[in-house]
Amino acid sequence: MPRDRRLLTILLVVLVQMLGASMILPILPLYAKNEFGLSPQMVTLLAASFFAAQFIAGPILGRLSDKVGRVPILLISQIGTALSFLMLAFAPSASWLFAARVFDGITGGNIVVAQAYLTDIAPPAKRAQYLGLVFAMFGISFAIGPAIGGFVSGIGLQIPYVIAAIAATIAVVITWRVLDESLPREEREARNLDRIPLTAKMVLASRPLLLTLALGFLAQFVLGLLVSTYALIGEAYWFAGEDATSVNIRIGLLLTGVGVAQVITQTRILGPVIARIGEVKTAIVGTLTRGVGLVVAIVLPSGVLAAVGGALLAGGGGLSLPPAQAIATRALPDRFRGGVLGLFNSVASLGTILSTALGGVLFAMSVTLPAWTGAALSVVAVVPALFLLRTPGVAVGPDAPTEEAA
């Protein structure tokens, strides 16, 4: 993959941004439960509130970035994230926790716009790999951030959130001072001359887009079941009986392993696998791998199995989502690319909203039920990918069917 200063800069922005966000992931559920007295169901609703706000705001921010440029929207969303972390750090009540997560979700177009930026500068055949690099940045941040968050929470419960706010502020400065706009004014004006909005009719008329949206919804539904309950499962199942600080550290280390697996998948595995079997088959393999990882993680209360399962979970997600997003960006004309990515992420957020709310209910029934449910739904998520496999013209690679085969 050729070196491009814009590519390196946007990846640096995503890395710094996600480093802050990943720091709070293992500690926010226990922070809300232990410091503010929230029940497991309310903890998962806290997670769902972020994705609910993002569900509403994602398509809007994506379309705005098509009209006014990627960098201005990226700056606004990063500033919102920094402020939300400070709200979490100094929250006087549980309602402030919810307000902070909703505010971050409303302004949280960071990743949507970063992905749109990458599709602007990527050749169409390389979009899946470029989008995969965003997941690699997720991986690096998860390899570092959760462990840092777990350790520094022992110094002070507010410290991780303050550090996360500083990281988000650094991302703002890098974006403002270094990042070039990927949509020049002339191109934006040419796109806006058409004045054709992305409509529900256009979406419903595109079979490839509908199928990728279904795949994204199911994939994130599965992930949301774990995101909202991961720390709770760790406390009650993998590390039952240990003190809160030890649980925070161990959960952080597990997430570090998840991050390492994500980085390896995106930088060493995704590209060669797509080149060998194509985008759609890669998504199928990834989806099934994620299901296997969930089973391994919770078949026995073992930290070692949790680590192995987490690595498979991360690798599977890294193989399934970038190809799906790449196919979605080619489903409609390029002028709708930001809106399509916003829609994809919004539908994925809807899956996370529903599953995070459900995760707490399932956890209250049985501590491992969220993971078992996710494993079963991973099999269901293969169905839209199989339909994509028989849709001509949607994939780049050897799995793209001919008209005769379809």
Protein Blocks (a to p, Z undefined) as FASTA:
>chain_A
ZZdfklmmmmmmmmmmmmmmmmmmmmmmmmmmmmnopafklmmmmmmmmmmmmmmmmmmm
mmmmmmnojklmmmmmmmmmmmmmmmmmmocbfklmmmmmmmmmmmmmmlmmmmmmmmmm
pcfklmmmmmmmmmmmmmmmmmmmmmmmmmmmmmomklmmmmmmmmmmmmmmmmmmmmcc
fbdfklmmmmmmnopacdfklmmmmmklmmmmmmmmmmmmmmmmmmmmmmmmmmmmmmgo
iafklmmmmmmmmmmmmmmmmmmmmmmmmmmmmmmnojklmmmmmmmmmmmmmmmmmmpc
cfklmmmmmmmmmmmmmmmmmmmmmmmmmmpcfklmmmmmmmmmmmmmmmmmmmmmmmmm
mmmmomklmmmmmmmmmmmmmmmmmmmmmmghkagcjklccfklZZ
